[in-house]
Amino acid sequence: MDNGVAIFTPYPFQVGERLRITGGPRQGDWRVVGLTDAKVTLECPVSGQRVTWARFCYLVERRGDLPWPQEEGQRTTHHPSSSQRARR
């Protein structure tokens, strides 16, 4: 299948940034609370849960017209498995 080339660029996270991840096990609203060269620490604005993952995101679009966090009923839940949770 030769349909061209898909190009992905790692996203340059900034502490304090608000994120909405729209799919996969990390989906939901998050705030960036910590960074290293290899890891990003995110906090859920509703539950306060913190997780640390290898940097992973790619920007699809930036919008200023969305409520954050999402209102109850619109919210997708995110409950990472214990293997995905930050280890302290």
RODO-2510 file (C-alpha; in nm, 4 decimals, decimal comma):
residues 88
     n   res          X          Y          Z
     1     m     0,0000     0,0000     0,0000
     2     d     0,1620     0,3242    -0,1113
     3     n    -0,0526     0,6088     0,0189
     4     g     0,2243     0,8537     0,0947
     5     v     0,3986     0,9101     0,4244
     6     a     0,2446     0,9860     0,7636
     7     i     0,4708     1,2207     0,9605
     8     f     0,4564     1,2385     1,3409
     9     t     0,6419     1,4861     1,5599
    10     p     0,6714     1,4551     1,9413
    11     y     0,4756     1,7283     2,1160
    12     p     0,6780     1,9845     2,3198
    13     f     0,4820     1,9705     2,6479
    14     q     0,4878     2,2678     2,8876
    15     v     0,4176     2,2497     3,2619
    16     g     0,0714     2,3890     3,3335
    17     e    -0,0616     2,3051     2,9887
    18     r    -0,4147     2,1615     2,9658
    19     l    -0,4614     1,8550     2,7458
    20     r    -0,7530     1,6579     2,6103
    21     i    -0,6541     1,3133     2,4856
    22     t    -0,9307     1,1768     2,2668
    23     g    -0,8507     0,8070     2,2441
    24     g    -0,6719     0,5102     2,3918
    25     p    -0,6019     0,4263     2,7548
    26     r    -0,4849     0,7833     2,8287
    27     q    -0,8042     0,9515     2,7070
    28     g    -0,9522     1,2329     2,9102
    29     d    -0,8573     1,5767     3,0395
    30     w    -0,5147     1,6221     3,1967
    31     r    -0,2826     1,8982     3,3194
    32     v     0,0936     1,8717     3,2661
    33     v     0,2542     1,8908     3,6127
    34     g     0,6064     1,7579     3,5511
    35     l     0,8563     1,6941     3,2732
    36     t     1,1899     1,5268     3,2149
    37     d     1,3648     1,4602     2,8854
    38     a     1,1961     1,1182     2,8680
    39     k     0,8802     1,1389     3,0846
    40     v     0,5704     1,3555     3,1298
    41     t     0,3647     1,3650     3,4513
    42     l    -0,0042     1,4403     3,4097
    43     e    -0,2745     1,5151     3,6655
    44     c    -0,6484     1,4653     3,6224
    45     p    -0,8264     1,7959     3,7042
    46     v    -1,1278     1,6077     3,8437
    47     s    -0,9834     1,3225     4,0515
    48     g    -0,6343     1,4625     4,1156
    49     q    -0,4845     1,1312     4,0010
    50     r    -0,1256     1,1671     3,8756
    51     v     0,0430     0,9425     3,6221
    52     t     0,3890     0,9453     3,4682
    53     w     0,4418     0,8105     3,1199
    54     a     0,7073     0,8198     2,8517
    55     r     0,6466     1,1224     2,6290
    56     f     0,3910     1,0135     2,3726
    57     c     0,1599     1,2817     2,2344
    58     y     0,1350     1,4336     1,8924
    59     l    -0,0619     1,7550     1,8368
    60     v    -0,3684     1,7176     1,6171
    61     e    -0,5227     2,0621     1,6694
    62     r    -0,5324     2,3440     1,9259
    63     r    -0,8697     2,4973     2,0125
    64     g    -0,9597     2,7771     2,2503
    65     d    -1,3364     2,7251     2,2398
    66     l    -1,3704     2,4010     2,4400
    67     p    -1,4698     2,3762     2,8081
    68     w    -1,1959     2,2190     3,0196
    69     p    -1,2356     1,9910     3,2010
    70     q    -1,5323     1,8495     3,0165
    71     e    -1,8640     1,8777     3,1958
    72     e    -2,0199     1,5732     3,3620
    73     g    -2,1964     1,3601     3,1027
    74     q    -1,9531     1,4601     2,8275
    75     r    -1,6486     1,3321     3,0115
    76     t    -1,4723     1,0165     2,9103
    77     t    -1,3216     0,8399     3,2065
    78     h    -0,9621     0,7357     3,2305
    79     h    -0,8503     0,4716     3,4700
    80     p    -0,5004     0,3569     3,3779
    81     s    -0,4139     0,0045     3,4730
    82     s    -0,1682    -0,0419     3,7552
    83     s     0,1076    -0,1047     3,5012
    84     q     0,0471     0,2429     3,3557
    85     r     0,0293     0,4303     3,6857
    86     a     0,3228     0,6285     3,8132
    87     r     0,5510     0,4320     4,0389
    88     r     0,6687     0,6237     4,3418
***
